[in-house]
Amino acid sequence: MPIPLTDGRLQLRVLVDRTTVEIFGDRGQAYGMFVRSNPGGNAPLELRTWKPIWGGVRVEKLSVHSLRSAWTA
């Protein structure tokens, strides 16, 4: 899912559920949804580039939040 850079920066919002991963790029200008191959498993997530980026990539901010289930017991 190619997302153009804005001023050399990229903002991503990634939502991970038991069965899907949703990615919003550039504040909703791009969107992708992927079905997880191992629902509910403990598979790692990776962020990759389509083309080599000389000099690397720097993550300026990363926030991770755990959500409780929407289903009541």
N, C-alpha and C positions, 0 to 999 in steps of 0.2 A: 504494500500500500504506500506508494510514494507520496510524501508530503513536502511541499516547498518550504524552504526556510524563510523566516521573516527577520530581517536584519541579522542573518547568520545564526538565528536561534530557532529552536523547536520546542514547543510546549506539548506534552502528551498527558492525557489522563487515561489511565488503564484501570478497568474494572474487571476483577476476576471473580467468577462465580464457580459453582461446582461443575457446571457443564460448558460454560462459555467464557471467552475473554473478549471484552469490548475495548477498542482503542479509539479515542477521540484526539485528533491532531489539530493544532493551531486553533484552539477554542471552538471546535466543532466544524471547522471547514472541511475536514476529512474524517471519515468514520470507517471502521472495519470491525467485523465480528467474526470470531473464529470458534469453532466447536473444539473443545478439549478432547484429546485422544484418550485421556485417562481421567474421566470425571471423578471428582472427589479424591483423587490420588494426590501424591505429594511431588508431582513433577515440577522441575524448575522452569522459570520463565526467562527468556533471553531477549535482549534488544540488539538487533543487528542492522547494519547499513546495507543498502543495495549496492553501493560502490565503495571502494576503499577510500577512507578519509585520511589523508596524510596529515600527521600531527595529532591524530587521535580525537577523541570526543571527551568533553568534560561535562559531568553532571553537576549542575549548580545547586539543585535542590531536589530532594527525594523524600516524599512523605508516604508512609504506609499506615493504613488504618484498618482495623479489624471490625467487621460489622456483625451484629448478632442476627440470628435468623428472623426473617419476617413472619415465619409460621409459628403460631403459639402452640405450646405443648398441651 
